Amino acid sequence: MTNYWDLAEKDVINIKNGEVMGRFDDVEIDTRKGRITAFYIEEASKFIGMLGKTKPKRIRWEEILKIGMDVIIVNVDDDKNNKQIRDMLEYREA
């Protein structure tokens, strides 16, 4: 079992490109269903935050692949033009 403070120390890595997206920041809970619906991450800032704080990024629960000892692995497709590739991968899985 993992608690909030353990999650807060984990980097979030996108499996699509190996990029460290940032660190876990907050969680979104559907109180009616009693389920976690999303994580929020504080995006990795360039220039050590000298240019201001970035807006937290929302990662849907379905995009979280694995919560490991040191990192959270996600599958986030920021490029909306990759629909064709996603469709191809889904077709191969079926």
C-alpha positions in Angstrom: 0.0 0.0 0.0 1.2 3.5 -0.8 0.4 6.7 1.0 0.3 10.3 -0.2 3.7 11.2 1.1 5.4 8.3 -0.6 3.8 9.4 -3.9 4.9 13.0 -3.4 8.6 11.9 -3.6 8.2 10.0 -6.9 9.1 11.3 -10.4 6.6 10.7 -13.1 8.1 9.3 -16.3 6.3 9.1 -19.7 6.9 5.7 -21.3 6.2 7.2 -24.7 9.5 9.2 -24.8 11.3 8.4 -21.4 10.8 12.0 -20.3 10.6 12.9 -16.7 7.4 14.9 -16.7 7.7 16.1 -13.1 6.7 15.0 -9.6 3.5 13.8 -8.1 1.6 16.8 -6.7 -2.0 16.0 -5.9 -4.8 13.5 -6.5 -8.3 13.8 -7.8 -11.0 11.6 -6.1 -14.5 10.8 -7.2 -16.2 10.9 -3.8 -19.4 9.4 -5.1 -17.6 6.3 -6.4 -14.8 6.3 -3.9 -12.1 6.1 -6.7 -9.0 8.0 -7.7 -9.7 9.5 -11.1 -6.5 11.4 -11.8 -3.1 12.5 -10.5 -1.7 16.0 -10.8 2.0 16.5 -11.3 4.1 19.6 -10.9 5.8 19.8 -14.3 9.6 19.8 -14.3 10.5 23.4 -14.6 13.4 24.8 -16.6 15.7 27.3 -15.0 14.9 26.1 -11.5 11.6 27.9 -11.4 13.0 31.3 -12.1 10.4 31.8 -14.8 7.5 31.2 -12.5 5.6 28.2 -11.5 4.0 26.0 -14.2 0.4 24.8 -14.2 0.0 21.3 -12.8 -0.6 18.7 -15.4 -3.5 16.2 -15.0 -2.8 12.5 -15.6 -5.9 10.3 -15.9 -5.9 7.2 -13.8 -6.1 5.1 -17.0 -2.8 6.6 -18.1 -0.9 5.3 -15.1 0.9 2.1 -15.9 2.9 1.4 -12.8 3.6 3.0 -9.4 7.1 1.7 -8.6 9.5 2.1 -5.7 11.1 5.3 -7.1 8.9 6.4 -10.1 5.4 6.5 -11.5 5.3 5.2 -15.1 2.6 6.8 -17.3 1.5 6.5 -20.9 0.6 10.0 -21.9 0.3 11.0 -25.5 0.7 14.7 -25.6 0.7 14.7 -29.4 -2.9 14.7 -30.6 -1.7 13.8 -34.1 -0.7 10.3 -33.0 -4.2 8.9 -33.2 -3.2 6.8 -36.1 -0.4 5.2 -34.2 -2.7 4.6 -31.1 -5.3 3.0 -33.4 -2.6 0.7 -34.9 -1.4 -0.4 -31.5 -4.9 -1.1 -30.2 -5.6 -3.1 -33.4 -2.5 -5.3 -32.7 -3.6 -5.9 -29.1 -7.1 -7.2 -30.2 
